[in-house]
Amino acid sequence: MLGFIGLFGFVLNLLVIVTVAKNAKVLWTPNNVILVNLVVGDFLVAALGNPFALTSAIAGVWFWSHEVCLWYAWFMSTMGFASIGNLTVMALERFLLVTYPMRTLSLRCAYILAFLVWIYALFLSLPPFFNWGTYGPEAGNISCSVSWEIHDPETHNDSYIGFLFTFGFFLPVIIIISSYYGIIRTLKKRGKRIGKNKREKKVTKMVYLMILAFLIAWLPYAVLALATQYFNVQPSQIVSVLPALLAKSSICYNPIIYATMTVQFPNTWKKMFSINGNKQEHRSEQTR
């Protein structure tokens, strides 16, 4: 299952990156700058993160050293916080576009926001290396993450987890919900018109679906982490593994949603394969 998630996520996110690159004149919009920032993070998870968890799942125990466990936990945490950061920025961008259609986000501003998302993610993921919080094994000892179950007075793990949930989950979710509440409220006042055209309506719907998919994937993991830390719940191995798997599968949802809602995606790959096909036909004619 983990191998399928990693391979599927790797291929799908790579396809999205190639599609945007080949249609940069059309697709390189401020919103898509943030989208690519999100997709690159998911691609890195599939390419650099999942292989470590996959080998450990096959071995039935964390296969790598403790140092690699710490690196993996930090890396995956950073990517997760970057994902919710990107989705929050995308929701805010949609809100501003609908509410203030004359004040569109510039590309320069989008680049700055994309950079700030990574600063935000590092701000949340680096404290364990400075003795605030703890990284360690999770999910039946086949993966590594924040040590949700540890109450260590030396590292103040309890307060670090509270910090993570406040700024890494609850605050972004509140901003996202508030943004889409503002969008719905504005639409009712304007007779359900979104932005200037149908494209903006489709993009707004796409961002909404990406956010919904992310929350569905990560909510069980977040609930289990909270229950483990603050209610001393001790889940069985299967119960701890399933939410972690669902959370890791989130890297597959965004490219699927993007591919089904963007005209350029199928057109790009049809052109690529038709070009290759024409080349092959031309070569075969030359050999006759």
C-alpha positions, 0 to 999 in steps of 0.5 A: 500500500505504501509503495503504491502511494509513493509511486502514484504520488511521484508520477502524478505530481511529476506530471503536474509539474511538467504540465505547468512548465510546458504551458507556463504562458497560460498557467503561470498565474499567481495561484498556480505559483502556490499550487506548484509550491504545493505539488513540489512538496508532495513530489519531494515526499514521494521521491525522498520520504516514502522510500524510507517508510516503505523499506521499514514497512517491508522489514516490519520495523524502522530499518534505518538509524536513529539519525535517519529517523530524526531527519525523516521525521523533520522532513515529513513534518516540514512537508506537511506544514508546508502543504497546509500553509500553501492551501491556506494561502490559496484559500486567502488568494481566492477570498481576496479575488472574489471580495476585491476583484480589482486587487489581484495578487501579483506574481512577485507577491506570489513568489514571496508568499511561496517562500514564506510558506517554507519559512512557516513550515521550518518555524514549526518543524525545527524546534525539536533540534533545539531541545523543544519537542521530540522526534521518534518512531511512530505507526508501529515503529515503521515510520518516524514523526513527532513523539505524540505519546511522550511527556518529557519535562526536559524537552517540554514535549507537551507544550511543543505539541500544543504549539504545533496544533495551534499554529500548524493545524487549528489556525490554518483551518480557521483561516481556510474556513473563514476565507470560504465563508467570506467567499460564499457570503460575497457570492450571495451578495453578487448573485453567485458570480465568482471573479470575472469568468468561469475559469475563476469559478473553476479554480475556486472550486479546485482549491476548495476540493484540494483543501477538503481532500487534505483535511479528510486525509489528515484529520484522523491522524490529528485526532489520534495524535491529540488523543495519544498526547492529552488523553493517554490513549494507547492505540494498537499497531493497526489503529496507529498505522491506518491514520498515518497511511491515510495522511501519507496518501494526501500527496496523491489527491492534489494532482488528481483534482488538478488533472480533472479540472484543468484543460491543459493537463490532458491536452499537454499529454495528448500533444506529447504522445501525438508528437512522439507518434508522428515521429515514429510514423515518420521514421517508419516511412523513412525505413521503407 
